[in-house]
Amino acid sequence: MEKYLSLIILAFMICFVSNAQYRNVKLPEAPKQTGYKNYNFENAGFWYALEAESGSSVMEQKKNMQYANLTFTGGYRLNEYLRFGAGLGIRYYINNAEVRNTDNDFVFPIFANLRGNFISAYDRDGVPFWSINAGTITKEGLFASPSVGYSFGGLRNNFQIAISYTVSQFKNYNEENTTYSYLGLKIGYEF
């Protein structure tokens, strides 16, 4: 009797499991958001970057001074290899009393920016990138600042770290135009 009871239970279990394979399972539907666009994977479009930089002048025969810089840049992304834009920032000079012809430690850079990736970021979490800032610093003169670094995080939202070399003009204490070179470390976020 136990054999028959066990066989009946086993037969019911097999029928139940085999029937479960043919159930009509309702899958979730795709969202019905019309006009929705995921910009994280778009090649073209607007982009913005916020960067903090710190460094020191690298002059052999002159007094050196340090700086801290915070910039905001916005522009248009043609593709992942080329982006252009404009930016502004605030720069604070440290130990500038013996170098510059002003007691004001704060200046404001206004610049054009050109940047891009060296290689594609589609299949990578991080890629090397390049950037060039060129413009003017209020109450000083012209400057240019190329940078190379590493960008990690994705196609559109990236943390960045870079080394920059800046050439800048200003008036020294003798009222002469002079050119200073700076080496800096830059960290930022691009979105």
C-alpha distance (Angstrom), angle and dihedral (degrees) to the residues before:
residue distance angle dihedral
M1 . . .
E2 3.78 . .
K3 3.79 89.2 .
Y4 3.77 91.7 55.1
L5 3.78 92.9 46.3
S6 3.81 91.2 49.7
L7 3.80 91.4 48.6
I8 3.81 91.8 50.1
I9 3.82 92.2 49.9
L10 3.81 90.5 47.3
A11 3.82 90.9 49.5
F12 3.83 91.6 51.5
M13 3.83 90.5 49.1
I14 3.79 92.4 50.6
C15 3.81 91.5 48.8
F16 3.81 91.5 48.1
V17 3.84 94.3 48.6
S18 3.81 93.5 44.8
N19 3.80 90.8 48.9
A20 3.84 90.5 52.2
Q21 3.79 89.6 65.4
Y22 3.79 91.8 63.9
R23 3.80 99.6 47.5
N24 3.78 116.6 125.8
V25 3.80 103.9 -114.6
K26 3.80 115.5 -163.9
L27 3.81 112.0 -139.5
P28 3.81 122.0 -152.9
E29 3.78 114.3 -92.7
A30 3.78 125.1 -120.3
P31 3.82 113.5 -96.6
K32 3.77 114.2 -89.7
Q33 3.80 95.6 -140.9
T34 3.75 106.1 139.1
G35 3.78 115.2 -148.6
Y36 3.81 94.1 13.8
K37 3.79 112.9 150.4
N38 3.80 127.2 -177.3
Y39 3.80 103.6 -139.2
N40 3.80 94.6 -172.2
F41 3.80 90.4 85.1
E42 3.79 99.4 38.3
N43 3.78 119.1 116.4
A44 3.80 98.1 -156.4
G45 3.77 129.2 44.4
F46 3.77 144.0 81.8
W47 3.80 121.0 -41.8
Y48 3.81 135.9 -175.5
A49 3.79 134.2 -162.8
L50 3.78 134.5 -165.5
E51 3.81 114.5 -162.1
A52 3.80 136.6 -179.7
E53 3.78 119.5 -160.6
S54 3.78 136.2 -178.2
G55 3.77 130.8 -179.9
S56 3.77 149.8 127.6
S57 3.76 137.8 -109.9
V58 3.79 114.5 -101.2
M59 3.79 103.9 -149.3
E60 3.80 119.2 147.0
Q61 3.81 101.3 -163.4
K62 3.83 98.7 30.0
K63 3.80 137.9 63.1
N64 3.79 113.1 -85.4
M65 3.79 127.0 -135.4
Q66 3.79 133.6 -171.0
Y67 3.80 130.4 -135.4
A68 3.79 143.3 -166.5
N69 3.80 119.4 -151.7
L70 3.82 134.5 -170.1
T71 3.82 118.1 -172.0
F72 3.79 138.7 177.7
T73 3.80 118.5 -156.4
G74 3.79 129.8 -175.3
G75 3.75 131.2 179.7
Y76 3.78 150.4 122.1
R77 3.79 126.8 -64.6
L78 3.81 113.7 -142.2
N79 3.81 92.3 179.9
E80 3.78 135.8 -37.4
Y81 3.81 91.4 -78.1
L82 3.81 97.5 53.0
R83 3.81 133.2 37.1
F84 3.78 128.4 159.4
G85 3.77 133.0 -169.7
A86 3.78 149.4 129.2
G87 3.75 132.5 -100.9
L88 3.75 148.7 178.8
G89 3.74 134.6 -156.9
I90 3.76 149.9 159.8
R91 3.80 124.9 -103.2
Y92 3.79 126.4 -164.4
Y93 3.81 119.1 -160.2
I94 3.79 120.2 -148.0
N95 3.84 120.7 -159.0
N96 3.79 92.4 7.5
A97 3.81 97.6 135.7
E98 3.81 93.5 96.3
V99 3.80 96.5 42.2
R100 3.82 115.0 37.6
N101 3.81 127.4 58.4
T102 3.80 94.3 -125.8
D103 3.76 139.6 66.7
N104 3.80 91.1 -141.7
D105 3.81 109.4 108.1
F106 3.84 94.8 -171.5
V107 3.81 126.6 74.9
F108 3.81 132.7 166.2
P109 3.82 121.8 -129.6
I110 3.82 117.6 -151.9
F111 3.79 113.8 -170.8
A112 3.78 152.1 156.5
N113 3.79 117.2 -118.8
L114 3.79 132.9 -152.0
R115 3.81 119.7 -178.9
G116 3.78 144.4 153.6
N117 3.79 147.2 154.6
F118 3.79 123.8 -86.4
I119 3.83 92.3 -144.3
S120 3.81 135.3 17.2
A121 3.81 118.4 -78.1
Y122 3.82 96.8 -158.9
D123 3.81 97.3 99.3
R124 3.80 98.0 23.9
D125 3.78 135.6 77.2
G126 3.79 91.7 -148.7
V127 3.80 137.3 24.0
P128 3.80 137.3 177.5
F129 3.80 115.3 -106.5
W130 3.81 140.9 -173.5
S131 3.80 131.3 -144.0
I132 3.81 136.6 -177.7
N133 3.82 125.1 -163.5
A134 3.81 117.9 -171.4
G135 3.78 127.4 171.2
T136 3.76 144.0 86.1
I137 3.78 136.6 -55.6
T138 3.81 115.3 -141.2
K139 3.83 114.2 -105.5
E140 3.81 90.6 5.5
G141 3.78 122.1 60.3
L142 3.77 144.4 -112.7
F143 3.79 125.2 -19.0
A144 3.80 139.2 -178.5
S145 3.78 126.0 -164.2
P146 3.83 123.4 -176.7
S147 3.82 117.3 -172.4
V148 3.79 137.2 -171.9
G149 3.76 123.4 -167.5
Y150 3.76 151.3 128.9
S151 3.80 125.7 -78.5
F152 3.79 120.2 -162.4
G153 3.77 134.8 177.5
G154 3.81 110.0 61.5
L155 3.78 144.6 -60.4
R156 3.80 100.0 -52.2
N157 3.82 110.2 7.7
N158 3.78 109.5 57.7
F159 3.76 141.3 162.3
Q160 3.79 110.7 -143.0
I161 3.77 137.4 -161.9
A162 3.82 121.5 -174.7
I163 3.78 145.9 163.7
S164 3.80 114.7 -127.8
Y165 3.78 134.6 -165.7
T166 3.81 114.9 -156.5
V167 3.80 129.4 -167.6
S168 3.81 113.8 -165.2
Q169 3.83 137.9 175.5
F170 3.80 127.0 -144.8
K171 3.80 141.3 141.9
N172 3.77 117.5 -89.5
Y173 3.82 126.5 -151.0
N174 3.82 91.3 -80.5
E175 3.83 89.3 59.1
E176 3.80 89.4 -113.4
N177 3.79 122.9 135.6
T178 3.77 108.4 -112.9
T179 3.79 134.5 179.2
Y180 3.79 123.0 -135.3
S181 3.80 129.9 -168.5
Y182 3.79 122.2 -146.9
L183 3.78 133.9 -169.1
G184 3.80 115.3 -154.1
L185 3.78 146.3 174.1
K186 3.79 115.8 -131.9
I187 3.82 129.3 -164.9
G188 3.77 123.9 -178.9
Y189 3.77 152.1 146.5
E190 3.79 123.4 -118.7
F191 3.79 121.6 -163.6
